[in-house]
């Protein structure tokens, strides 16, 4: 029950329209991804809160359709 990278990106962009999103399939199996998300919405927020925003954007798919997502988040410079 793999999840396409394009779907992950679309969900994140829907929640964070200004985001620069890069998705990498780490294992080639559609279950293990790395994502870099840069958004002005993260400005002034601790990293944990930034990650919570991204996980919320995935609408409960973590642990189901999406097995693993390594996140790097930041605000633009």
C-alpha positions in Angstrom: 0.0 0.0 0.0 2.6 2.5 -1.2 2.1 6.2 -1.5 3.4 8.1 -4.5 5.8 11.0 -3.9 3.6 13.3 -5.9 0.7 12.7 -3.4 2.9 13.5 -0.4 4.0 16.7 -2.1 0.4 17.7 -3.0 -0.8 17.2 0.6 2.0 19.3 2.0 1.5 22.0 -0.6 -2.3 22.1 0.1 -1.5 22.8 3.8 1.5 25.1 3.1 0.9 26.8 -0.3 4.2 28.7 -0.2 6.3 25.7 0.6 9.3 24.5 -1.4 9.0 20.7 -1.2 11.5 18.1 -2.2 10.6 14.4 -1.9 13.1 11.6 -2.3 12.2 7.9 -2.3 14.9 6.4 -0.1 14.3 2.7 -0.8 12.5 2.7 -4.1 9.5 1.0 -2.5 7.1 4.0 -2.1 7.1 3.5 1.7 10.3 5.2 2.8 10.8 8.9 1.9 12.8 11.9 2.9 11.2 15.3 2.5 12.7 18.8 2.7 10.0 21.4 3.3 10.8 25.1 3.4 7.9 27.5 4.3 7.5 30.9 5.8 4.8 29.3 8.1 7.7 27.8 10.0 9.3 31.1 10.9 9.9 31.4 14.6 8.6 27.9 15.3 10.6 25.1 17.0 11.5 22.2 14.8 9.1 19.9 16.6 6.2 22.2 15.8 7.3 22.5 12.2 7.3 18.7 11.9 3.9 18.5 13.5 2.5 20.8 10.8 3.9 18.6 8.1 2.5 15.4 9.7 -0.9 17.1 10.1 -0.8 17.9 6.4 -0.5 14.2 5.6 -4.0 13.7 7.2 -3.3 10.5 9.1 -1.5 8.6 6.4 1.7 8.2 8.4 2.0 4.6 9.7 -0.5 3.4 7.1 0.0 4.3 3.4 3.2 6.0 4.3 5.6 4.0 6.5 8.5 6.3 7.0 9.2 10.0 6.3 12.5 11.6 7.3 11.8 15.4 7.6 14.0 18.4 7.2 12.1 21.6 7.7 13.0 25.3 7.8 11.9 28.8 7.1 13.3 30.6 4.0 16.4 32.7 4.7 
